[in-house]
Amino acid sequence: MKDIYYDAEGDILTINFPHAKVKKAAGVEIADPIVLYFDPVDEKPLQMIFICYNRLVQYTRRRPLPLDKLASYPKRIQRIALKLLQTAPVSHFLELKTSDADKHATVRVKKLVLEPKLLEEAI
């Protein structure tokens, strides 16, 4: 089952990705208000949480968020998180930008169209 929950009062978007056998869960704060949970054994996404979602969408249209929080995690966790950010279904919600020149990565939050058919396709 695919689940997307939006708390309008708190402006919090939670996305639960289906994953049959979770052996272990790891959570990383990839940017200040964005957390990604994944299974580090199978390297599959489990959940993403966006705090101040609508604000993030508006803000990142003008200025992408640096992935500065990700740098504090072990290299293996960083590698898995970056891989997940670049592949579906996580990439349906975030747009990763990298620059070889300065070795910095940034992310834009995509606007979610809350229509049932599009939600099915997003996940």
MDTraj code that builds the backbone (N, CA, C; nanometers):
import mdtraj as md
import numpy as np

residues = "MET LYS ASP ILE TYR TYR ASP ALA GLU GLY ASP ILE LEU THR ILE ASN PHE PRO HIS ALA LYS VAL LYS LYS ALA ALA GLY VAL GLU ILE ALA ASP PRO ILE VAL LEU TYR PHE ASP PRO VAL ASP GLU LYS PRO LEU GLN MET ILE PHE ILE CYS TYR ASN ARG LEU VAL GLN TYR THR ARG ARG ARG PRO LEU PRO LEU ASP LYS LEU ALA SER TYR PRO LYS ARG ILE GLN ARG ILE ALA LEU LYS LEU LEU GLN THR ALA PRO VAL SER HIS PHE LEU GLU LEU LYS THR SER ASP ALA ASP LYS HIS ALA THR VAL ARG VAL LYS LYS LEU VAL LEU GLU PRO LYS LEU LEU GLU GLU ALA ILE".split()
xyz = np.array([
    [0.0838, -0.1181, 0.0000],
    [0.0000, 0.0000, 0.0000],
    [0.0882, 0.1243, 0.0000],
    [0.0489, 0.2225, -0.0785],
    [0.1218, 0.3486, -0.0862],
    [0.0455, 0.4525, -0.0057],
    [0.1158, 0.5256, 0.0781],
    [0.0471, 0.6219, 0.1644],
    [0.1129, 0.7588, 0.1578],
    [0.0306, 0.8596, 0.1389],
    [0.0757, 0.9977, 0.1460],
    [-0.0180, 1.0686, 0.2425],
    [0.0395, 1.1288, 0.3448],
    [-0.0391, 1.2006, 0.4442],
    [0.0047, 1.3461, 0.4461],
    [-0.0924, 1.4353, 0.4459],
    [-0.0618, 1.5773, 0.4548],
    [-0.1383, 1.6373, 0.5717],
    [-0.0656, 1.6967, 0.6644],
    [-0.1246, 1.7671, 0.7780],
    [-0.1238, 1.9150, 0.7432],
    [-0.2397, 1.9680, 0.7027],
    [-0.2490, 2.1066, 0.6576],
    [-0.2179, 2.2051, 0.7701],
    [-0.2596, 2.1733, 0.8900],
    [-0.2350, 2.2643, 1.0018],
    [-0.0859, 2.2803, 1.0308],
    [-0.0135, 2.1694, 1.0303],
    [0.1305, 2.1738, 1.0553],
    [0.2129, 2.1875, 0.9284],
    [0.1483, 2.1781, 0.8108],
    [0.2146, 2.1816, 0.6795],
    [0.3245, 2.0753, 0.6732],
    [0.2869, 1.9522, 0.7152],
    [0.3808, 1.8406, 0.7175],
    [0.3327, 1.7343, 0.6184],
    [0.4213, 1.6972, 0.5259],
    [0.3909, 1.5926, 0.4287],
    [0.4721, 1.4688, 0.4654],
    [0.4032, 1.3554, 0.4788],
    [0.4676, 1.2286, 0.5093],
    [0.4357, 1.1309, 0.3974],
    [0.5385, 1.0686, 0.3428],
    [0.5218, 0.9717, 0.2355],
    [0.5787, 0.8391, 0.2839],
    [0.4955, 0.7367, 0.2832],
    [0.5381, 0.6023, 0.3211],
    [0.5516, 0.5183, 0.1951],
    [0.6691, 0.4636, 0.1737],
    [0.6950, 0.3797, 0.0582],
    [0.6783, 0.2334, 0.0974],
    [0.6187, 0.1533, 0.0097],
    [0.6016, 0.0113, 0.0434],
    [0.7359, -0.0618, 0.0403],
    [0.7570, -0.1446, 0.1397],
    [0.8769, -0.2271, 0.1444],
    [0.8420, -0.3495, 0.2283],
    [0.8430, -0.4635, 0.1696],
    [0.7907, -0.5844, 0.2323],
    [0.8667, -0.6284, 0.3580],
    [0.9961, -0.6467, 0.3469],
    [1.0722, -0.7016, 0.4597],
    [1.1756, -0.6009, 0.5079],
    [1.1406, -0.5249, 0.6087],
    [1.2336, -0.4272, 0.6640],
    [1.3210, -0.4980, 0.7669],
    [1.4493, -0.5036, 0.7388],
    [1.5435, -0.5665, 0.8313],
    [1.5925, -0.4647, 0.9345],
    [1.6129, -0.3437, 0.8868],
    [1.6693, -0.2386, 0.9715],
    [1.6309, -0.1057, 0.9085],
    [1.6102, -0.0038, 0.9890],
    [1.5757, 0.1282, 0.9353],
    [1.6810, 0.2297, 0.9782],
    [1.7136, 0.3190, 0.8855],
    [1.8060, 0.4286, 0.9140],
    [1.7368, 0.5571, 0.8707],
    [1.7573, 0.6618, 0.9462],
    [1.7003, 0.7914, 0.9116],
    [1.8103, 0.8934, 0.8951],
    [1.8001, 0.9751, 0.7901],
    [1.8974, 1.0809, 0.7679],
    [1.8248, 1.2120, 0.7412],
    [1.8756, 1.3159, 0.8006],
    [1.8248, 1.4499, 0.7733],
    [1.9064, 1.4999, 0.6545],
    [1.8454, 1.4998, 0.5364],
    [1.9209, 1.5367, 0.4172],
    [1.9333, 1.6873, 0.4005],
    [1.8376, 1.7589, 0.4519],
    [1.8410, 1.9048, 0.4575],
    [1.7631, 1.9404, 0.5835],
    [1.7719, 2.0626, 0.6276],
    [1.7154, 2.0999, 0.7569],
    [1.5733, 2.0487, 0.7804],
    [1.4770, 2.0695, 0.6892],
    [1.3416, 2.0214, 0.7203],
    [1.2991, 1.8947, 0.6445],
    [1.3941, 1.8143, 0.5947],
    [1.3596, 1.6951, 0.5174],
    [1.4333, 1.5737, 0.5743],
    [1.3556, 1.4690, 0.6081],
    [1.4131, 1.3473, 0.6640],
    [1.3762, 1.2292, 0.5741],
    [1.4744, 1.1462, 0.5449],
    [1.4544, 1.0263, 0.4636],
    [1.4886, 0.9041, 0.5484],
    [1.3938, 0.8095, 0.5561],
    [1.4162, 0.6828, 0.6249],
    [1.4296, 0.5746, 0.5177],
    [1.5245, 0.4841, 0.5368],
    [1.5447, 0.3776, 0.4399],
    [1.5989, 0.2535, 0.5081],
    [1.5916, 0.1431, 0.4353],
    [1.6467, 0.0167, 0.4810],
    [1.7913, 0.0109, 0.4313],
    [1.8902, 0.0210, 0.5202],
    [2.0299, 0.0228, 0.4759],
    [2.0794, -0.1124, 0.4240],
    [2.0071, -0.2192, 0.4519],
    [2.0458, -0.3509, 0.4021],
    [2.0033, -0.3657, 0.2566],
    [1.8745, -0.3409, 0.2291],
    [1.8217, -0.3533, 0.0928],
    [1.8349, -0.2241, 0.0122],
    [1.8722, -0.1160, 0.0789],
    [1.8866, 0.0166, 0.0162],
    [1.7566, 0.0598, -0.0541],
    [1.6457, 0.0445, 0.0183],
    [1.5135, 0.0832, -0.0319],
    [1.4563, 0.1930, 0.0577],
    [1.3856, 0.2924, -0.0012],
    [1.3252, 0.3981, 0.0801],
    [1.2059, 0.3457, 0.1593],
    [1.1895, 0.3955, 0.2804],
    [1.0770, 0.3571, 0.3646],
    [0.9808, 0.4736, 0.3850],
    [1.0356, 0.5919, 0.4106],
    [0.9510, 0.7071, 0.4422],
    [1.0287, 0.8365, 0.4202],
    [0.9547, 0.9428, 0.3818],
    [1.0119, 1.0778, 0.3748],
    [0.9168, 1.1709, 0.4479],
    [0.9753, 1.2639, 0.5213],
    [0.8957, 1.3635, 0.5935],
    [0.9459, 1.5019, 0.5550],
    [0.8515, 1.5866, 0.5144],
    [0.8801, 1.7262, 0.4807],
    [0.8100, 1.8142, 0.5831],
    [0.8849, 1.8891, 0.6593],
    [0.8265, 1.9844, 0.7541],
    [0.8195, 2.1192, 0.6842],
    [0.7036, 2.1842, 0.6918],
    [0.6775, 2.3104, 0.6197],
    [0.6821, 2.2853, 0.4686],
    [0.6093, 2.1846, 0.4243],
    [0.6138, 2.1397, 0.2849],
    [0.5871, 2.2512, 0.1841],
    [0.4753, 2.3216, 0.1960],
    [0.4426, 2.4260, 0.0976],
    [0.5468, 2.5373, 0.0971],
    [0.5968, 2.5688, 0.2123],
    [0.7023, 2.6697, 0.2222],
    [0.8294, 2.6227, 0.1516],
    [0.8613, 2.4936, 0.1675],
    [0.9780, 2.4358, 0.0999],
    [0.9637, 2.4408, -0.0512],
    [0.8443, 2.4096, -0.1014],
    [0.8206, 2.4136, -0.2456],
    [0.8467, 2.5540, -0.2985],
    [0.7893, 2.6539, -0.2314],
    [0.8062, 2.7928, -0.2746],
    [0.9519, 2.8378, -0.2635],
    [1.0147, 2.8075, -0.1512],
    [1.1525, 2.8509, -0.1271],
    [1.2493, 2.7875, -0.2268],
    [1.2356, 2.6561, -0.2488],
    [1.3326, 2.5873, -0.3342],
    [1.3123, 2.6167, -0.4827],
    [1.2018, 2.6780, -0.5191],
    [1.1872, 2.7240, -0.6576],
    [1.2895, 2.8331, -0.6873],
    [1.3162, 2.9163, -0.5871],
    [1.4122, 3.0257, -0.6038],
    [1.5537, 2.9848, -0.5673],
    [1.5644, 2.9025, -0.4644],
    [1.6974, 2.8687, -0.4123],
    [1.6971, 2.7239, -0.3601],
    [1.7675, 2.6351, -0.4269],
    [1.7718, 2.4957, -0.3803],
    [1.8362, 2.4853, -0.2425],
    [1.7945, 2.3856, -0.1671],
    [1.8504, 2.3623, -0.0339],
    [1.9811, 2.2833, -0.0442],
    [2.0840, 2.3263, 0.0268],
    [2.2077, 2.2470, 0.0284],
    [2.1874, 2.1205, 0.1108],
    [2.2534, 2.0146, 0.0730],
    [2.2444, 1.8892, 0.1470],
    [2.3506, 1.8863, 0.2566],
    [2.3618, 1.9942, 0.3289],
    [2.4657, 2.0095, 0.4302],
    [2.4503, 1.9138, 0.5484],
    [2.3311, 1.8753, 0.5825],
    [2.3103, 1.7828, 0.6948],
    [2.3604, 1.6422, 0.6618],
    [2.3551, 1.6068, 0.5352],
    [2.3957, 1.4731, 0.4920],
    [2.5444, 1.4473, 0.5165],
    [2.6255, 1.5512, 0.5132],
    [2.7709, 1.5373, 0.5287],
    [2.8127, 1.4841, 0.6663],
    [2.7248, 1.4943, 0.7649],
    [2.7603, 1.4490, 0.9003],
    [2.7436, 1.2981, 0.9194],
    [2.6925, 1.2282, 0.8195],
    [2.6706, 1.0839, 0.8291],
    [2.7883, 1.0072, 0.7696],
    [2.8030, 0.8789, 0.8064],
    [2.9110, 0.7969, 0.7481],
    [2.8986, 0.7909, 0.5956],
    [3.0118, 0.7724, 0.5280],
    [3.0166, 0.7722, 0.3808],
    [2.9192, 0.6715, 0.3193],
    [2.9063, 0.5538, 0.3780],
    [2.8153, 0.4525, 0.3239],
    [2.6707, 0.5026, 0.3267],
    [2.6307, 0.5645, 0.4358],
    [2.4940, 0.6179, 0.4492],
    [2.4741, 0.7326, 0.3499],
    [2.5747, 0.8183, 0.3341],
    [2.5664, 0.9270, 0.2363],
    [2.5462, 0.8717, 0.0953],
    [2.6235, 0.7679, 0.0606],
    [2.6142, 0.7083, -0.0725],
    [2.4746, 0.6515, -0.0985],
    [2.4198, 0.5793, 0.0001],
    [2.2860, 0.5218, -0.0156],
    [2.1816, 0.6323, -0.0306],
    [2.1893, 0.7333, 0.0555],
    [2.0917, 0.8424, 0.0506],
    [2.0973, 0.9160, -0.0837],
    [2.2168, 0.9443, -0.1334],
    [2.2297, 1.0122, -0.2632],
    [2.1763, 0.9265, -0.3772],
    [2.2007, 0.7966, -0.3701],
    [2.1468, 0.7058, -0.4720],
    [1.9942, 0.7081, -0.4697],
    [1.9358, 0.7035, -0.3507],
    [1.7898, 0.7041, -0.3381],
    [1.7297, 0.8357, -0.3872],
    [1.8000, 0.9469, -0.3632],
    [1.7506, 1.0774, -0.4078],
    [1.7444, 1.0877, -0.5599],
    [1.8246, 1.0071, -0.6277],
    [1.8321, 1.0128, -0.7740],
    [1.7421, 0.9125, -0.8441],
    [1.6771, 0.8247, -0.7677],
    [1.5957, 0.7205, -0.8298],
    [1.4514, 0.7249, -0.7794],
    [1.3612, 0.6730, -0.8633],
    [1.2200, 0.6646, -0.8254],
    [1.2066, 0.5611, -0.7135],
    [1.1170, 0.5802, -0.6232],
    [1.0133, 0.6823, -0.6168],
    [1.0543, 0.8120, -0.5479],
    [1.1693, 0.8158, -0.4813],
    [1.2107, 0.9373, -0.4101],
    [1.2259, 1.0560, -0.5056],
    [1.2790, 1.0310, -0.6245],
    [1.3007, 1.1397, -0.7217],
    [1.1705, 1.2008, -0.7738],
    [1.0572, 1.1379, -0.7458],
    [0.9285, 1.1973, -0.7829],
    [0.8964, 1.3178, -0.6939],
    [0.9615, 1.3256, -0.5787],
    [0.9315, 1.4298, -0.4816],
    [1.0437, 1.5310, -0.4639],
    [1.1638, 1.4929, -0.5014],
    [1.2809, 1.5800, -0.4876],
    [1.3598, 1.5823, -0.6174],
    [1.4174, 1.6977, -0.6476],
    [1.5042, 1.7103, -0.7646],
    [1.6451, 1.7399, -0.7148],
    [1.7354, 1.6458, -0.7352],
    [1.8734, 1.6591, -0.6897],
    [1.9563, 1.7276, -0.7964],
    [2.0359, 1.8257, -0.7547],
    [2.1285, 1.8952, -0.8447],
    [2.2682, 1.8789, -0.7868],
    [2.3600, 1.8354, -0.8703],
    [2.4988, 1.8247, -0.8265],
    [2.5875, 1.9037, -0.9204],
    [2.6997, 1.9483, -0.8673],
    [2.7961, 2.0238, -0.9459],
    [2.9332, 1.9621, -0.9250],
    [2.9952, 1.9176, -1.0319],
    [3.1289, 1.8589, -1.0209],
    [3.2332, 1.9634, -0.9826],
    [3.2083, 2.0872, -1.0202],
    [3.3050, 2.1941, -0.9943],
    [3.3246, 2.2190, -0.8453],
    [3.2136, 2.2274, -0.7700],
    [3.2288, 2.2601, -0.6286],
    [3.1940, 2.1444, -0.5345],
    [3.1562, 2.0286, -0.5896],
    [3.1270, 1.9082, -0.5117],
    [3.0105, 1.9262, -0.4140],
    [2.9245, 2.0250, -0.4372],
    [2.8101, 2.0467, -0.3496],
    [2.6823, 2.0016, -0.4189],
    [2.5961, 1.9382, -0.3419],
    [2.4675, 1.8953, -0.3958],
    [2.3574, 1.9788, -0.3310],
    [2.2536, 2.0048, -0.4084],
    [2.1381, 2.0772, -0.3581],
    [2.0132, 2.0011, -0.4004],
    [1.9025, 2.0373, -0.3406],
    [1.7776, 1.9695, -0.3709],
    [1.6633, 2.0703, -0.3798],
    [1.5725, 2.0462, -0.4748],
    [1.4484, 2.1230, -0.4873],
    [1.3332, 2.0294, -0.4524],
    [1.2333, 2.0829, -0.3825],
    [1.1151, 2.0056, -0.3470],
    [1.0110, 2.0266, -0.4559],
    [0.9606, 1.9168, -0.5100],
    [0.8617, 1.9256, -0.6172],
    [0.7220, 1.9444, -0.5592],
    [0.6426, 2.0215, -0.6283],
    [0.5036, 2.0435, -0.5888],
    [0.4237, 1.9182, -0.6203],
    [0.3518, 1.8709, -0.5227],
    [0.2716, 1.7509, -0.5383],
    [0.1317, 1.7908, -0.5822],
    [0.0848, 1.7311, -0.6899],
    [-0.0515, 1.7541, -0.7358],
    [-0.1372, 1.6470, -0.6696],
    [-0.2275, 1.6894, -0.5855],
    [-0.3032, 1.5941, -0.5052],
    [-0.4266, 1.5406, -0.5772],
    [-0.4039, 1.4800, -0.6917],
    [-0.5093, 1.4118, -0.7656],
    [-0.4795, 1.2635, -0.7573],
    [-0.5809, 1.1810, -0.7285],
    [-0.5558, 1.0376, -0.7076],
    [-0.4750, 0.9690, -0.8172],
    [-0.5045, 0.9949, -0.9442],
    [-0.4330, 0.9272, -1.0515],
    [-0.2846, 0.9667, -1.0509],
    [-0.2560, 1.0947, -1.0306],
    [-0.1168, 1.1404, -1.0293],
    [-0.0426, 1.0877, -0.9085],
    [-0.1114, 1.0759, -0.7960],
    [-0.0480, 1.0204, -0.6763],
    [-0.0086, 0.8756, -0.6991],
    [-0.0947, 0.7992, -0.7638],
    [-0.0631, 0.6601, -0.7943],
    [0.0622, 0.6504, -0.8794],
    [0.0742, 0.7391, -0.9786],
    [0.1898, 0.7386, -1.0670],
    [0.3160, 0.7845, -0.9949],
    [0.3030, 0.8756, -0.9003],
    [0.4187, 0.9290, -0.8284],
    [0.4865, 0.8229, -0.7438],
    [0.4102, 0.7319, -0.6924],
    [0.4673, 0.6279, -0.6069],
    [0.4656, 0.4982, -0.6819],
])
top = md.Topology()
chain = top.add_chain()
for i, resn in enumerate(residues, 1):
    res = top.add_residue(resn, chain, resSeq=i)
    for name in ("N", "CA", "C"):
        top.add_atom(name, md.element.get_by_symbol(name[0]), res)
traj = md.Trajectory(xyz[None], top)
